[in-house]
């Protein structure tokens, strides 16, 4: 996948907006600090990692319980 103008319309749009400049100096003042954003992202990642760990642990516990129940059913069926 290449980057750039692919057809005539894209080339015309590139030519039209090539010299446009944006003045966003007011956005800098309202921006969240990068450190705060990184801290929030790290917190989110840690929570997600913990949720995945707990989910896997619960899945393992449930499969062990189901295996034990199947084993007990087989024992009862053989005893009957």
C-alpha positions as CSV (number, residue, x, y, z in Angstrom):
1,X,0.0,0.0,0.0
2,X,1.6,3.2,-1.1
3,X,1.1,6.7,0.4
4,X,0.4,9.6,-1.8
5,X,-2.0,10.7,-4.6
6,X,-3.5,7.7,-6.3
7,X,-5.6,9.3,-9.0
8,X,-6.4,12.7,-10.6
9,X,-8.7,13.8,-7.8
10,X,-6.1,13.1,-5.2
11,X,-3.4,15.0,-7.1
12,X,-5.7,18.0,-7.5
13,X,-6.5,17.9,-3.7
14,X,-2.8,17.7,-2.9
15,X,-2.1,20.6,-5.2
16,X,-4.9,22.7,-3.7
17,X,-4.0,22.1,0.0
18,X,-0.2,21.9,-0.3
19,X,0.4,25.4,0.8
20,X,-2.3,25.6,3.5
21,X,-1.1,26.1,7.1
22,X,-2.9,25.6,10.3
23,X,-2.5,27.7,13.3
24,X,-3.3,25.5,16.4
25,X,-1.4,27.4,19.1
26,X,-4.6,27.6,21.2
27,X,-4.8,23.7,21.3
28,X,-1.4,23.5,23.0
29,X,-2.8,25.2,26.1
30,X,-5.8,22.9,26.3
31,X,-3.8,19.7,25.7
32,X,-3.3,17.1,28.3
33,X,0.3,16.8,29.3
34,X,2.1,13.8,27.7
35,X,3.1,12.5,31.1
36,X,-0.4,12.5,32.3
37,X,-1.6,10.8,29.1
38,X,1.1,8.1,29.4
39,X,0.2,7.5,33.0
40,X,-3.4,7.0,32.1
41,X,-2.5,4.7,29.2
42,X,-0.3,2.6,31.6
43,X,-3.1,2.4,34.1
44,X,-5.5,1.2,31.4
45,X,-3.0,-1.4,30.2
46,X,-2.4,-2.7,33.7
47,X,-6.2,-3.0,34.4
48,X,-6.6,-4.8,31.1
49,X,-3.8,-7.1,31.8
50,X,-5.2,-7.9,35.3
51,X,-8.7,-8.5,33.8
52,X,-7.2,-11.0,31.3
53,X,-5.3,-12.7,34.0
54,X,-8.4,-13.1,36.2
55,X,-10.4,-14.3,33.2
56,X,-7.9,-16.9,32.3
57,X,-7.7,-18.0,36.0
58,X,-11.5,-18.3,36.2
59,X,-11.5,-20.3,32.9
60,X,-8.9,-22.7,34.3
61,X,-10.9,-23.1,37.6
62,X,-14.1,-23.7,35.7
63,X,-12.5,-26.3,33.5
64,X,-11.1,-28.1,36.5
65,X,-14.5,-28.1,38.2
66,X,-16.1,-29.5,35.0
67,X,-13.5,-32.2,34.7
68,X,-14.0,-33.2,38.3
69,X,-17.8,-33.3,37.8
70,X,-17.4,-35.5,34.7
71,X,-15.1,-37.8,36.6
72,X,-17.5,-38.1,39.5
73,X,-20.4,-38.8,37.0
74,X,-18.3,-41.5,35.4
75,X,-17.6,-43.1,38.8
76,X,-21.3,-43.1,39.7
77,X,-22.2,-44.5,36.4
78,X,-19.7,-47.4,36.8
79,X,-20.9,-48.0,40.3
80,X,-24.5,-48.4,39.2
